[in-house]
Amino acid sequence: MNQLYVLGIDMGATNTAFGVVDARGNILFRDQISTTGYATGEEYVQVLGSAINALISKNNLQRKIKGIGMGAPNGNMHEGTIEKAANIPWTKTVVVPLAKMITEITGLNCKLTNDANAAALGEMSYGAARGMKDFIVITLGTGLGSGIVSNGQLVVGYDGFAGELGHSILVRNNGRPCGCGRFGCLETYASATGVARTAREFLEIRQEDSLLRKITCRPITSKDVFLAAEEGDRLAIEIFDFTARMLGLALCDFITFSGPQAIILFGGLAHADKYLLEPLRKVIDENVLSIYKGKTQLLVSGLKGAEAAILGASALAWE
Amino acid sequence: MNQLYVLGIDMGATNTAFGVVDARGNILFRDQISTTGYATGEEYVQVLGSAINALISKNNLQRKIKGIGMGAPNGNMHEGTIEKAANIPWTKTVVVPLAKMITEITGLNCKLTNDANAAALGEMSYGAARGMKDFIVITLGTGLGSGIVSNGQLVVGYDGFAGELGHSILVRNNGRPCGCGRFGCLETYASATGVARTAREFLEIRQEDSLLRKITCRPITSKDVFLAAEEGDRLAIEIFDFTARMLGLALCDFITFSGPQAIILFGGLAHADKYLLEPLRKVIDENVLSIYKGKTQLLVSGLKGAEAAILGASALAWE
């Protein structure tokens, strides 16, 4: 049996993309199905499993796949389950043993974790963290996710849900309300939605002109702020400075916890790295505990956006 | 070779205690030397190594000791070195390869880590964390130290200095000045000195009577606050409530990071557990992210104070 490949599944809120990956991180074959439109997890797995089996047989890969790795929202690596994923109705009230169900229909061993942990494994196997044993991946998307690797292993914690760094409390007084029901969580400041909130606040409080003031018929997004910054808009750049300051202060505490060799920014907002990295480095340098000064690299994911999630998930299957 | 025993060394600022430990955590033989009065690390190791060799030969334990584990201030497990330990002059300007030097003089493999990491290993081998793979030990002494275990392994980080949770920033505005040069560090609130600082602040700001007001000829200590609480002193109990609140808020963030099965309080101030545990549990229950609610046990170290440090250090040698 030449098990030269693994299969990675990225379960997003809209689509579920999957691909066959070789040991060097090339995605050789890929396909996708819709994530939405199923009444139950069984229906979803039936469609997904059939599509995977079809991709495998079409490319004559029977018995050549070592296993399946899957990144799924609120995925629990210990249990191989998902539950209470915000945009997937059939996870609302039941804990779905997704990994086991996929194994049953494909005959392949399936491991599952959340998206940020999958990203961390992807960086370790194929990306910016190759050769590193201690690092943190921060995913900057709608929210802020995190995948922590210590001693070469994912930190998943006792019950499989460790590493919710987006819900570290950054601002203890008058913090922004968070979807989790608490106040001042990091992700209300450092995320795509956090940037948009900061933009709204800045525009209200401040007087100066800005390209962002021209957007009146719809809510401002982080992309608007990015595009304005690209035009040299001073306020937009200050919005990123503020975001970097909030994230940087939190990163100082994360460094104090796990002493990482690198912190790697991943996801949509990380593409604004030209506005984030320099102020982030400055904030960390000025605020981190002295014994850590200059020791933690700040990097941006080198994995291509569309492929990163599949690669990250597939890395689980090599473990 | 029946290597049934290990030797644990607890290097304190005043004394260095060491003992031969069996697999069940019994200290069979012990001795100590002074930590102070040496001009160089070589002199210290000479005296320590001779005392260890004497203890071994006196008890006919040649070839029965598997190795040596040492807990030392600012000990670096990766390198086996200590440096810049606050009260040990010969570590001020040079990095001392203590583990290597002890191996040379005793012929026994020596591993070294900082006190809090040693405490964590001790709890895992002999104490409250037996059988656990994910937990955090918080040492509440003059400062606040921490030993973090994830996946059954110490989190030491890239350079060996991870886990300085006492220097997480708890209060970002108007925080108390910390010895590290920054402001608002957790240990300025939650430690023996933190309790004493809180006592001074409370006595200044508040009007009500308290047993603590009778202490005028010397600085108030955390022990004074404990004794006053034992007498039912309302202000003293509120000082512990405040301490527990500050520590509890920080623990919520630590739980978010590593998802531990338990947090174990260790060290002098942990003895005030009757005033700390109940409010701590309440603060955590009210403030932790919902997916962690009710999952992390809050425990007090079961290891006897005088023995805990030797046991903790010795646990390193079983690894």
Interface residues (C-beta under 8 A of the other chain):
Chain A: M132 K133 D134 I148 S150 N151 Q153 V155 V156 G157 Y158 D159 G160 F161 A162 G163 E164 L165 H167 S168 I169 L170 V171 R172 N173 C180 G181 R182 L249 C252 D253 F254 T256 F257 S258 G259 P260 Q261 N287 L289 S290 I291 Y292 K295 T296
Chain B: M132 K133 D134 F135 I148 S150 N151 Q153 L154 V155 V156 G157 Y158 D159 G160 F161 A162 G163 E164 L165 H167 S168 I169 L170 V171 R172 N173 C180 G181 R182 L249 C252 D253 F254 T256 F257 S258 G259 P260 Q261 N287 L289 S290 I291 Y292 K295 T296
